[in-house]
C-alpha cells in the first residue's frame, strides 16, 4: 500500500516538471540562473511546457526559485540542478546541487 502512495506522488510530481526518485524524498528541478547578485543566493528560472486546456496548444510557464549557493560558484546563464531543503530564509527553500552546464559552453552534440 505504501508503494502505491509513492507512485501516485511521483506521478503528481512529474506533471510539474519536478523529478523524484523512489528512494529520494526531496524534489529536484533543473533551471537557468538569472541572478547571482546576492551573497550565497542565486535566483533560478525553471521553465515547463503545459498544454492549454481549451486551445490544446503548448504554453511555456516559468517559475523563479531562490536557492542557497554556499560557495557562490553559479553564475548568470548557468544551467543548474536544485534540491528541496528546509527553509533557510523567508523565500529560500532550495539548495544548489550541481552545475549541469556553464554559461559559455555549447550543448554537447551526439554525433
C-alpha positions in Angstrom: 0.0 0.0 0.0 2.9 2.4 0.8 4.4 1.7 -2.6 1.2 2.7 -4.4 1.1 6.0 -2.5 4.7 6.7 -3.5 3.9 6.0 -7.1 0.9 8.3 -7.1 3.0 11.1 -5.6 5.7 10.5 -8.3 3.0 10.9 -11.0 1.9 14.2 -9.4 5.5 15.4 -9.3 6.1 14.5 -13.0 3.4 16.9 -14.2 5.0 19.9 -12.5 8.4 19.4 -14.1 9.9 18.1 -10.9 11.7 14.8 -10.6 11.6 12.4 -7.7 13.3 9.1 -7.1 11.5 6.3 -5.2 14.2 6.4 -2.5 14.7 10.2 -2.7 12.3 12.3 -0.6 13.4 15.7 -1.9 12.2 17.2 -5.2 14.8 18.2 -7.8 14.4 20.8 -10.6 16.6 22.0 -13.4 16.7 25.6 -14.4 18.8 28.6 -15.6 20.4 31.1 -13.2 19.0 34.6 -13.8 20.6 36.4 -10.9 23.7 35.9 -8.7 23.9 39.4 -7.1 23.1 38.3 -3.5 25.6 36.7 -1.2 25.2 32.9 -1.1 21.9 33.1 -3.0 21.0 32.6 -6.6 17.7 33.0 -8.5 16.9 30.2 -10.8 14.2 30.3 -13.5 12.6 26.9 -14.1 10.6 26.5 -17.4 7.9 23.9 -18.1 5.6 23.2 -21.0 1.9 22.9 -20.2 -0.9 22.0 -22.6 -3.6 24.7 -22.6 -6.9 23.1 -21.6 -9.1 24.9 -24.2 -6.8 25.6 -27.1 -4.7 22.5 -26.8 -1.5 24.4 -27.6 1.6 24.1 -25.5 2.4 27.1 -23.4 5.7 27.7 -21.6 5.3 28.6 -18.0 8.1 29.6 -15.7 8.8 30.0 -12.0 11.6 31.6 -10.2 13.2 29.9 -7.1 15.7 31.4 -4.7 18.4 28.9 -3.9 21.3 28.6 -1.5 24.7 28.6 -3.1 27.3 28.3 -0.3 30.4 28.9 -2.4 29.0 31.4 -4.9 30.1 29.2 -7.8 27.0 29.5 -10.0 26.9 32.5 -12.4 24.2 34.0 -14.6 23.4 31.8 -17.6 24.5 28.5 -15.9 22.1 25.6 -16.0 21.8 24.1 -12.5 20.1 21.4 -10.5 18.3 22.4 -7.3 17.2 20.2 -4.5 14.4 21.0 -2.0 15.6 21.7 1.6 14.4 23.0 4.9 13.5 26.8 5.0 16.8 28.8 5.0 15.1 32.2 4.9 11.7 33.7 4.1 11.9 32.7 0.4 14.8 30.3 0.2 13.8 26.6 0.3 16.1 25.2 -2.3 19.9 24.3 -2.4 22.2 24.2 -5.3 23.1 20.5 -6.0 25.1 20.7 -9.2 26.0 22.9 -12.1 24.9 21.0 -15.2 26.4 23.3 -17.8 28.3 26.6 -17.6 27.1 29.7 -19.3 29.7 29.8 -22.1 29.6 26.2 -23.0 27.7 24.9 -26.1 25.5 21.9 -25.6 27.1 18.6 -26.5 26.1 17.1 -29.8 25.6 13.4 -30.3 27.5 12.7 -33.5 
